[in-house]
């Protein structure tokens, strides 16, 4: 079925201090991706502002409506199914890490708020996202002209129950906009994406921001796609670039026929809610 085949682009953006500069750069990358035949594009987590609490707050307080409108416009203008990374937004006095997804007509398909917040005390890096953000409380699966897909954000990928639920709800490809850092990235980024792919026999597409050495948070980059057999079919480096992959969602059914893991789940013994 040719309608389940498409070209995917992961835009590995390095965010500038000036928001307008970043927005112009983002649009240029989307235009370039469309010119190269991409039909689906994913942006990184917090691509619109530098990855630090003060920048999140400053960006969120100026309001998110304009950037949501801009993403909708980009999707329609360039004919892209756009997974809009994530942006900081405020609702009822609480800030959230939110991903919007738009179809190729610019219609909003889903709004997902990061569910699992990165609270850790690594020897090299302390991060307590719960001091900045509220938790999301919904699971995001959406239908597209190519098939059903899902989205989670960064730290969410460490929770196999969430990705299994997305898969059980029909997602054949799950997007992970991210800002994995230089501590956890080399150790876990590839491994987690490949593990979630083979667990569920789906595509996993991780779009991580490019390295910015001018700020404390050093993003790992290395955006990649793992197929339903956990093979890496594309991967970037640490710098700013667009990473492309040819996706065939028919491979999901093929992988499940060849190795029927999902069919053989012992649902009588354990269950992840679907």
N, C-alpha and C positions, 0 to 999 in steps of 0.2 A: 504494500500500500504506500504509494509515493507521498500521500498527504501526511504521513508520519515521519517524513524525512525533512530536515531543515538544517540550515547553517546557524550555529550559535557563536556569539562573540562575547568574550569576557573583557570588559574595559578596565584595565588595571591602572587606576588613576592615582596620581600624586596630588593631593589637595594643596592648593595655595592658601596663604593667609587671607587674601582678598576673595570674598565670596563670588563677586562678579567674574573675576578671572577664572575661578574654578568652574563656574557655570558655562562660560564661553568655551573653555577647554573640553568640558563634558560634551557639549553639543557638537563640537568639532570631531570628537572621537565617535559619537553616534553616527554622524554623517559619513565618516570614513568607513565605519563598520557596514552601514547600509550600502555604500558604494562597492564594497567587497562582497556583497551578496548575503550578508547576515539578515536573517528574518527575526531572530530572537537575540536580545542583548541583556546582559546583567551588569549592574554597577556594584561597587564595593559598599560595605557598611560605612556609614557616615562619610560618604564621598564628598559631601557638600561643605564640610568644615573640618578644620584640623582636629585630630583625635586627642582632645583634652577637655576637661570638665568646663573650664571657663568658656571655651569656644562653643561647646554644646549649648550652654545657657544663653550666651549672646545670640546664637543663631535662632534658638527656639523662641526667645522673647521677641524677635522681630516678626514672628509669625511664619507658619508653614504653607499657607494657602497659595502664595505666589509660586513656590517651587513645585507644589503638587500640580498646579496649572501648567507650569513649564514642562514637567515630565509628560503630562497628557499631550501637550502640543508636540513635543519631540516624537512621541510614539506615533502620532498621526502624520506628522510632517515627513518622517523618514520611513513610515510603513513598518514599524518594529513592534513586536511584543516586547515590552520593556519591563524588566524586573529592576525597580528603581533603587537598588542598594538599600540604604536606610538613611533616615534623616531624624534629627531630634525635633520633637514637637511637644507642646504643652496642652493638656486638657484638664480642666478643673484643678489647676494649680500643680499638677504632677507632670513631670517630663517623661516621655517614652522614646524608645528607640524603635522607629516605625519604618516598615517596608511597604511601599505601594507598588502594585503591578497593574499595567495598562495593556489593553489589546492594541491591535494595529490601527484601530479607528480612534484611539485615544480614550476609550472607555475604561474606567477603573474596574478591575476584576476582583481585587482583594486588597485589604489593608491588614497587615500583620505586625503585631508588636512583639519584640523579642521577649521570649518567655523565661529563659534561664539567664540570669545575670552573673557576670564574671566576678565573683568575690573570691579572691585568693591572696595568700601571703607567701608567694614564692620568695626564696632568699634574694633573688635578683630583682623582683618586681612585686610591688603591692598594688592590687587593684580591687576596689570595692564598688562595683557599678551600682549596687543597691542604694548607695548613698546619693546617687545622682538620678537614677531612673526607677520608674515603677515597672512591675512585671506585666507582660501581656497575658491574656487569659483565653485566647482562642487559637485554633489550629487552622492553618491556611492551605487549602487545596482549591485549585481553580481549573476550569475547563478552557481549552484553547482549540484552535483549528487543527492543531497537530496532535493533541491528546491531553490527558489530565496531568497536571504538574502541581508541585508544592513548593513552599518556601519556608526556611527557618533562617536564623541569623547567628553567625559566628559560634559562640559558646554552646548554642543549641545542639550543634552537631555531636557533642559529647554524650548526648542522651539518646541511646538507641531506641528507647520506648517512643520518643517523639517521631523519629524517622520511620519506625515500623508503623506507627499510626497513620502517617502520611501515605505510606505505601499501601496499607490496608484500605485506605479510603480512595485508592485508585491512582495515586501519583506514580508516574513512570519516570519522572525526572524531578529531582529536588534541588533547588538553588540554595546556596549558602553564601550570601554576601558576608564579608568578614573583614576583621582587622587583626588576625592572628599576629602575634609579635615575634621578635627575634629569639625569644627564649623558648616558647612552646612551638613555634612554627616548624623549625627544623626537626623536632622530635615527633610531633603529632599530626601536623596538618595533612600530609599525604596519607598517613596511616588511617586517620579517622574517615576521610572521604572514601578511601578504598574499602574500609571495613563496612561502612554504612551501605555502599554500593553492593557488596557481595552478600551482606546480611539479607538484603531485600530484593536483590537482582533488579536493580534500577540504575539509572544514570544519576550521578552526583556531580553537580557543577559548583565549584567553589571559586568565588571571585573575591580576591583579597587585594586591599589597597597596596600601591607601590610604596617602597621605602622612602621616608622623608627624614633625613638625618638631622634636620634643623629643630626637631621637637623630641621630647622625651620618649614618646611612644614610637618605636621603630617597627613598622608593619613589615611582615614577612614577604608579602607578594606571592609569587609562585602559584598564581591562579591556575586551576587545572580542572579537567573533566575525567571522571572514572566511569567506565561503561558497566553494564550489568554483570560482567565477569571480573570486575575490579581492575581491568587493564586501563592504564593512563593513556588517553588518546590525544591529549594536548597539555602542555604546561609552559608557563611563563617563567621569567627570571624574577629579579627583585625590583627592576626598574619599571618605568611607565611604558606600557605597551597594550596592544589589543591581541588577545589570544583567541584563535578560532578553532572550532571543532565541527565536523559533520556528524549530525545526530540522526540515528535511525531508531525510532521507538519500537519498531518491530523486533529489535534485538531483545527487548524485555521478554516478550512471549517466547522467543526462541530459547533464551537462556533458561526460562522456567520449564520449558518442555524437556530440554536436555538434562537438567538437574532440578527436579521438582521440589525444591526446598519449601516454598510457600505452601504447596499442596499438602506436604507431609507434616505441617505444624501440628503438634499435639494440643489442639484447642480444648480437649477434654481435661488437660492437666494444667494449662496456663493460658492466659489471655491478655492481650493488649487491646484496649477498647478501640473499636472501629466505628 
